[in-house]
Amino acid sequence: MEADDALQQTEDAVEAAPVQETDPVAALTADLQRLQAEYANYRKRVERDRALAHELAIGAVLTELLATLDDIDRATEHGELTGGFKSVSDQITAITNRLGLEKYGTAGDEFDPQIHEALMHDTGSEVSVPTATKILQPGYKYKERILRPARVAVTDPAEAAAE
């Protein structure tokens, strides 16, 4: 008997519950909008990943060329770059600049451990802050990403050393 009462109460509750009639056009429209949004997000994510992979690939190639660029700089400093080799050197430099490779590091810059690698250390009274006084090897960056830090000799102020 109690089972019949429970069954009757359940049936009454189901009948009393408001029946929600869904509009099939509205439901399909909502599904379509959701799918369009998911697809748009997917396309954006794929484009962002593709651009990142492109930048990483160019950065890897430029990193491999750094030793060659160093050799070209040394040959230029010693006056050994003439004729056809000068033309090739100019083309390589132009291509790397066009791709976005930036050379940085000049003597007299304030020492920044984020972009400089200190290989030598000295103290002197001619500087007031830690300064990269000699550039041993220039640094290179590509799109604000450091490919190689500038290797420098650092001079600290003399009074800081006394403390």
N, C-alpha and C positions, 0 to 999 in steps of 0.2 A: 504494500500500500504506500509506504513512504517513497518507494522508487517511482510510483506513478505520480505522486505529488511533486517530486523533484523534476520529473520529466515535463509535467504540466507547467511548472514555474519557468523552466527553461524555454519552453515553447512560447509562453506568454511574453517573456523578456525579449525573445527574438522578434516577435510580432510587434512589440511596442517600440523597438529600436527604430530610429528613423532610417529609412532606406535612402542611401545616397545614390542618386542617379548621376553617373558621370557622362558628360558630353564627350562622345568619341572624337569629335573634331578638336576640342580643347586638349584632350589627352594626347592626341597625335601631334598637335602643334607644340605642346610642351616638350614632348620627346624629341621632335625635330630641332627645336631651339637648343636643347641640351646637347644633342649630337653635334650641331654646328659649333657650339662653344667649345666642346671637347676637341673637335677637329682644328679649330683656330688655335687653340693652345698647343696642340700637337705640332702644327706647322711652325709656330713661333719657337718652340723648343728645338725642333730639328734645325731650323735656320741658325739659332744661337749655337747649337753644338757644332754645326758645320763651320761657322765663322771661327769658333774657338779651335777646332782641328786645323783650320787653314793657318791661323796665327801660330799655333804650336809647330806646324811643319816648317813654316818660313823661319821661325826662331831657331829650329834645329839646324837648318841649312846655314843660316847666318853664323851660328856658333861654330860650325865646322870651318867656315871661311876666316875666322878671326886670326888664326896663325898665319894664313896667307896675307891678310891685311897688315899684320905686324911686320912681316918680311918686306912688303912693299914700302911701308913707312921707313924701315931701316935703310933700304936701298935708296930711297929718296933723300934721306938725311946725309948719306955718304956720297951722293952725286953719282950713283951707279945706274940710275934709271934713265936710259936714253933710247932714242930711236923707237923701234917697234914695241919694246917692252914698256916704254912710257905710255904708248897708246893703249896697250892692254891694261896697264895699271889704271889709267884714267877711266876706261870702260868699266872695270870691276868696281872702282870707287863710285862711279855714277850709278851703277845698278844697285849697289848696296844702299846708297843714299835714297834712291827712288823707292826701294822697298821699305824704307823707314829706319834703317840702322843709324843710330846716333853715337858718335864718339864723344866721350866726355873726360874731363880731368885736366886741369891746368894747374901749374905751379902757382901757389898763393891762395888756392881755394881753402876754405875752412874744412878741417877734417870731419867727415861724416862717416861713421862706421857702417851705415846702411849702404853706402855706395863706394866706399874706399876700403882697401885692404892694406893695412900698415905692415910693411916689410922691414922698415928701419925706423929707429926712434932716436931723437936727439932733443936737447933743450937749447934754448937761445933767448936772448933778451930782445931780439928784433921782432918777435911775434907776441900778440896779446892773448890769443886763443890758440888751441891746437890747430896747426896749419899743415896742409900737404905741401911741403916745400919743394919736393922733387917728384916728378911723375916717372916711375920706372917702367910702367906699362899702362897705356890708356885703357879706360873702361868703355864698355859698349852696352847700349840698351836698345831694346826694340819695343816700341809702344809701351813705354813706362815700365817694362820688365827688364831687370838687369840681367844681361847675358854673361857679362864678366865684370867684376868690380875693378875699378882703377887701382893698380898696385902702386903705392906711394911710400915716400919717406916722410915721416911726420916729425914736426918740431913743436915741442910744448914750450910755453912761456917759462922763463927761468925762475920767476918768483913762485910759480905753482910747484916746481920741483923742490924748492927749499922747504915748503910747508910739508 
